[in-house]
Amino acid sequence: QVQLVESGGGLVQPGGSLRLSCAASGSIFAIYAMGWYRQAPGKQRELVAAITRGGSTNYAPSVKGRFTISRDNAKNTVYLQMNSLKPEDTAVHYCNAEVEFRGQEYDYWGQGTQVTVSS
């Protein structure tokens, strides 16, 4: 069982920056990948960035070059550094952890943190 707690969301002007944090607890060594998803009103939830246990990353084309996902294993925390924010980045952002147990994959989700980009 994994618990995820997000923080760092808020209101920023276009061009500003935010850093999201996701702290994991529980069976953290069962996690093989973590990522950030976002969901805007009327839109489907989409993957923003992900990082695997081995450290490989991938990003949505819309955020590539602006966002960076990273991890701090000592703190069991994953970060999403968001720079050059645009109004279209406005969404609830969710931290996700993928766990494999007995041959099946389980997804765990944080409560979400609101990111609003507006002037």
Backbone bond lengths (Angstrom), bond angles and torsions (degrees), N, CA, C in turn:
res aa  C-N    CA-C-N  psi(-1)  N-CA   C-N-CA  omega(-1)  CA-C   N-CA-C  phi
1 Q - - - 1.450 - - 1.527 109.05 -
2 V 1.329 115.64 136.85 1.450 122.20 -176.96 1.520 109.15 -126.86
3 Q 1.305 115.53 136.68 1.455 121.86 174.44 1.523 108.94 -115.33
4 L 1.322 116.45 138.18 1.452 122.51 -177.48 1.524 109.47 -125.71
5 V 1.317 115.95 133.51 1.453 121.93 178.73 1.517 108.80 -127.60
6 E 1.332 116.52 119.41 1.452 122.11 -179.47 1.527 111.07 -97.90
7 S 1.315 115.06 154.52 1.455 121.33 174.33 1.525 108.65 -156.61
8 G 1.321 116.28 164.48 1.445 121.44 173.58 1.514 116.18 108.99
9 G 1.320 117.96 -7.18 1.449 119.58 178.64 1.519 111.53 -69.99
10 G 1.321 114.90 167.98 1.449 119.64 179.62 1.511 112.11 167.77
11 L 1.319 114.79 -167.59 1.458 123.05 -179.76 1.520 109.44 -106.66
12 V 1.323 116.05 126.20 1.459 121.73 177.86 1.521 109.60 -136.64
13 Q 1.320 115.68 158.31 1.455 121.20 175.78 1.524 110.72 -83.19
14 P 1.326 117.53 156.33 1.468 119.07 175.55 1.519 111.61 -52.28
15 G 1.323 115.03 137.70 1.450 121.12 -176.56 1.508 114.36 90.42
16 G 1.322 117.33 -9.64 1.443 121.50 -179.61 1.509 112.94 -81.13
17 S 1.337 114.89 -176.05 1.458 121.71 -175.98 1.512 111.05 -133.22
18 L 1.325 115.11 151.12 1.451 123.58 171.88 1.513 108.60 -141.91
19 R 1.327 115.61 153.14 1.450 121.23 175.46 1.517 108.66 -125.62
20 L 1.326 116.04 114.88 1.450 121.95 177.96 1.522 110.13 -91.38
21 S 1.325 115.72 144.27 1.451 122.04 177.76 1.516 109.82 -124.62
22 C 1.320 116.13 144.48 1.458 122.46 176.64 1.513 107.92 -134.44
23 A 1.318 116.43 111.21 1.457 122.41 179.87 1.525 109.60 -98.50
24 A 1.320 116.27 127.95 1.459 122.51 -178.45 1.519 110.57 -105.81
25 S 1.318 115.65 144.58 1.452 121.81 175.07 1.525 108.94 -142.60
26 G 1.312 116.19 164.73 1.451 121.15 -177.30 1.517 110.81 100.81
27 S 1.321 116.19 -135.21 1.462 122.23 -178.58 1.521 110.33 -83.04
28 I 1.325 115.72 64.08 1.464 120.06 -171.16 1.518 112.56 -66.92
29 F 1.313 118.21 -27.06 1.460 119.80 -178.00 1.525 112.60 -76.73
30 A 1.327 117.32 -7.85 1.455 121.12 174.17 1.528 112.62 -85.21
31 I 1.317 117.47 -7.15 1.457 121.91 -178.70 1.522 109.82 -78.29
32 Y 1.322 116.59 127.88 1.461 119.17 176.55 1.521 113.07 -109.19
33 A 1.329 117.47 -12.08 1.455 120.43 175.73 1.524 108.99 -158.25
34 M 1.317 115.78 148.51 1.452 121.88 173.41 1.521 108.51 -135.09
35 G 1.310 115.18 153.65 1.447 118.87 -179.38 1.507 112.33 -157.52
36 W 1.315 113.79 170.37 1.446 122.66 174.52 1.516 109.04 -113.92
37 Y 1.307 115.96 129.99 1.452 123.80 174.29 1.517 108.80 -116.47
38 R 1.315 115.92 158.69 1.450 119.24 175.38 1.525 109.75 -139.36
39 Q 1.317 114.84 152.48 1.451 121.32 179.61 1.517 109.08 -141.04
40 A 1.318 115.64 117.28 1.448 122.59 176.52 1.521 109.36 -93.90
41 P 1.331 118.19 158.36 1.465 120.51 178.98 1.522 111.85 -54.98
42 G 1.326 116.22 130.15 1.451 121.58 179.22 1.509 115.02 76.25
43 K 1.320 117.84 4.53 1.456 122.03 -178.24 1.521 110.51 -116.89
44 Q 1.329 115.00 158.61 1.455 120.12 174.62 1.524 110.36 -78.75
45 R 1.321 115.31 153.50 1.446 120.06 176.13 1.527 109.60 -67.34
46 E 1.319 116.69 134.94 1.449 121.27 -177.67 1.515 110.97 -131.01
47 L 1.311 115.06 150.17 1.457 121.16 176.15 1.519 109.79 -72.96
48 V 1.321 115.97 130.37 1.452 122.13 176.02 1.525 110.58 -96.46
49 A 1.324 116.44 -51.14 1.455 121.94 -179.28 1.512 108.80 -158.57
50 A 1.325 116.68 152.06 1.453 121.93 179.65 1.514 109.69 -143.93
51 I 1.330 115.21 154.06 1.451 121.50 176.61 1.524 107.93 -140.23
52 T 1.325 116.31 135.67 1.459 121.31 -178.45 1.515 110.85 -94.31
53 R 1.335 115.26 172.34 1.454 120.74 177.13 1.514 111.00 -57.90
54 G 1.324 116.71 -35.23 1.449 121.15 179.37 1.513 114.82 -78.69
55 G 1.324 117.34 -6.38 1.442 120.84 176.07 1.510 115.95 97.88
56 S 1.320 118.39 -0.35 1.452 119.62 177.57 1.518 110.20 -73.89
57 T 1.320 116.31 148.96 1.458 121.99 -176.30 1.512 111.04 -129.22
58 N 1.320 115.45 156.70 1.445 120.95 168.91 1.520 108.81 -147.76
59 Y 1.335 115.15 154.41 1.450 121.98 -173.38 1.519 110.63 -134.77
60 A 1.313 115.06 151.44 1.451 119.55 168.92 1.524 108.98 -65.17
61 P 1.333 117.67 141.33 1.469 119.01 -179.91 1.523 113.60 -54.19
62 S 1.319 117.83 -32.88 1.453 121.01 -176.33 1.528 113.64 -69.71
63 V 1.330 117.93 -17.83 1.460 120.73 -178.05 1.517 112.78 -114.47
64 K 1.307 117.86 -7.56 1.459 121.08 -177.92 1.528 110.31 -59.54
65 G 1.312 115.32 131.62 1.450 121.19 -177.68 1.508 113.90 91.04
66 R 1.323 117.88 -15.89 1.458 122.07 178.88 1.521 112.44 -109.93
67 F 1.326 116.98 -34.66 1.457 122.32 -176.78 1.525 110.05 -109.16
68 T 1.326 115.67 150.52 1.453 121.94 176.33 1.522 109.60 -136.58
69 I 1.323 116.46 125.74 1.456 120.90 174.96 1.519 108.58 -98.95
70 S 1.322 116.39 139.57 1.452 121.51 -178.90 1.520 109.34 -148.61
71 R 1.318 115.90 173.18 1.457 120.25 -178.29 1.514 110.68 -141.31
72 D 1.318 115.38 153.79 1.451 123.58 174.14 1.524 105.78 -128.91
73 N 1.313 116.38 98.63 1.460 120.43 -175.21 1.528 112.51 -64.33
74 A 1.324 117.41 -32.10 1.453 120.56 179.82 1.519 111.39 -63.62
75 K 1.323 116.81 -31.04 1.457 121.71 -179.86 1.525 112.92 -102.75
76 N 1.338 117.32 1.77 1.462 122.29 -177.90 1.527 110.97 52.04
77 T 1.316 115.55 45.58 1.454 121.42 -172.15 1.524 110.79 -132.29
78 V 1.319 115.25 140.13 1.456 123.09 174.01 1.521 107.94 -114.18
79 Y 1.329 116.13 141.49 1.447 121.83 -176.99 1.523 110.28 -120.75
80 L 1.308 114.87 154.40 1.453 121.58 170.39 1.520 107.79 -131.17
81 Q 1.321 115.93 106.20 1.449 121.64 176.03 1.518 108.49 -85.98
82 M 1.314 116.98 120.52 1.453 122.76 -176.44 1.523 108.96 -115.81
83 N 1.314 116.30 115.40 1.451 122.73 179.01 1.518 110.20 -116.00
84 S 1.321 115.33 163.60 1.464 121.51 178.34 1.516 111.67 49.66
85 L 1.310 115.93 48.99 1.455 121.09 -174.79 1.524 111.57 -66.20
86 K 1.316 114.44 144.88 1.453 123.24 -179.13 1.521 109.83 -119.93
87 P 1.330 117.99 156.70 1.467 119.39 177.59 1.521 113.31 -54.97
88 E 1.318 117.96 -33.50 1.453 120.71 179.77 1.525 113.52 -70.61
89 D 1.329 117.71 -6.92 1.458 121.02 173.09 1.523 112.25 -80.61
90 T 1.313 117.60 -7.45 1.455 121.50 -178.73 1.523 110.51 -62.58
91 A 1.327 116.23 122.76 1.458 121.70 -177.48 1.519 109.09 -177.40
92 V 1.321 115.36 164.44 1.451 120.89 166.25 1.520 107.38 -80.71
93 H 1.308 116.55 127.82 1.457 122.39 -178.76 1.523 110.02 -105.20
94 Y 1.321 115.63 130.30 1.454 122.75 -177.33 1.519 110.88 -118.14
95 C 1.309 115.67 135.83 1.452 121.52 172.51 1.524 109.08 -86.73
96 N 1.316 116.33 137.90 1.459 122.73 -178.25 1.516 110.20 -127.18
97 A 1.327 115.52 141.33 1.459 121.89 173.50 1.516 108.81 -128.93
98 E 1.326 115.56 134.55 1.457 121.91 178.23 1.521 109.08 -106.82
99 V 1.327 114.95 127.36 1.453 122.40 -177.66 1.518 108.94 -123.91
100 E 1.321 116.65 136.10 1.455 121.30 174.94 1.527 108.98 -107.27
101 F 1.324 116.19 127.56 1.444 121.92 -179.76 1.519 108.80 -144.32
102 R 1.315 116.29 122.96 1.465 123.95 179.76 1.524 111.54 52.61
103 G 1.321 114.96 44.04 1.451 121.10 175.05 1.508 115.80 79.01
104 Q 1.312 118.35 2.65 1.454 121.65 179.24 1.521 110.78 -120.12
105 E 1.318 115.32 149.59 1.452 121.90 -179.92 1.517 110.66 -97.28
106 Y 1.310 115.77 135.80 1.455 122.55 177.48 1.518 109.17 -123.26
107 D 1.319 115.90 138.74 1.451 122.53 178.39 1.523 110.29 -107.40
108 Y 1.318 115.14 134.50 1.454 121.86 174.78 1.517 108.69 -119.22
109 W 1.319 115.76 144.23 1.458 121.72 -174.10 1.513 111.59 -129.85
110 G 1.315 115.54 143.17 1.445 120.92 169.79 1.513 110.99 -78.86
111 Q 1.310 116.20 177.02 1.458 121.37 -177.08 1.524 112.99 -76.53
112 G 1.300 117.83 -18.81 1.447 122.16 -179.23 1.520 112.10 99.42
113 T 1.318 115.59 148.09 1.453 121.82 175.86 1.526 108.33 -136.99
114 Q 1.317 115.91 133.91 1.459 121.48 -174.10 1.521 110.79 -81.65
115 V 1.322 115.36 130.78 1.455 122.73 171.47 1.523 107.45 -116.39
116 T 1.314 116.47 121.15 1.454 121.98 179.29 1.515 109.13 -123.70
117 V 1.322 116.06 124.28 1.463 122.48 179.66 1.524 107.09 -115.52
118 S 1.308 116.26 110.33 1.456 120.82 -175.12 1.515 109.80 -158.37
119 S 1.328 115.35 147.61 1.450 121.13 174.69 1.516 111.54 -95.73
